[in-house]
């Protein structure tokens, strides 16, 4: 595995709400670099600096992943966990009394 790859991707919503998997520090860096300047805040700055440090090998990729995920959560970019949603739907189908 490349040193900038995440153990688990961060799935974010892009464009008109389409899910995209961010699998590496470089992917996260690209998304942060494309973030509109007028919307950049402290969370953006921290995540961007973490990605730059990870690309230089100064911090672990997973540290940058955590900060990118936190930035994404703060800005409502995280995609819903479709695995849990599908499992809930399947359970309700089998037992209609489950809420």
N, C-alpha and C positions, 0 to 999 in steps of 0.2 A: 504494500500500500504506500502511495506517495505520502511524504511527510505533511503535506497541506490538506490531505483528505480528512473529512469528518468521519467518526465511527458511525454516526447516524445522520442522515441528511436533515436539514431544516426545511420543511415544506411551507412556502409562503404563497400568498395570492398576488398575482401580477396582472397588469392590464385590466381587463374587465372581470377580474375575479378568477382567473385561471390558475390552478396550482402549478408551482414550479419547485423542483427539488434543488436546494442549494447544498451541494455535496462537498465543497472544498472552501478553503480560505479564499482562494482566488475568485470563486463564484460569489462569495459573500462580499468581497471587496468590490467586484464589478457592480453588484446591486447597490451598494452604498455610494459608489462613485456616480451612479446614475440618479440618485435621490435628488430631487429638486433643491437647489440652493436655498430657496426661501423657506423650506420646511426643515432644514438642518438644525439640529439642536444638540444639547450636551450628549444625549444618548447616541446620536449619530457620530459625534466626534470620538467618543470613547470606543465605539465599535470599529470605526475606521482606523483609529490608532492601534487597536488590538490586532486587526487584520494585517496592518503594515508590519507590526512587530513579529507576528507569526510568519509572515512571508520572509522576513529576515532571519528567522530561526531563533528569535529572542524569547518567544513564549510558545507554549504548546498550541496546536491547532484547536484542541478541544476548549481551551480558554477563549480563543477568538470565537468559536462556535457559540459558547454560552453567552457572550456579550452580543453577538449578532442576533441570537434568538431573543434575548431580552429587548433589544432595539425593536425587533419585529413584533414582539408582543405589545410593547408600548404604543406602537403605531397600527395595531390591529391588522397586521399582515400575515400572522400565522394562520395556516389553513386548518380547518377542523380535522380532528382525527377520524378519518373515514372508516378505519378498522373498527373502532369502538361503536360508531354509528351503525355500521352494518351488523355487528354482533347484537346490538340492542334490538334492531329491527327484526333479526332472525329469532331472538328469544321471544319477542312480543308476538310474532307470527305463530310460533309453536304453542304459546300459552297466552291467550288474549287477556288473562287476568293480571298479567305483569304490567306495571306502570312504567 
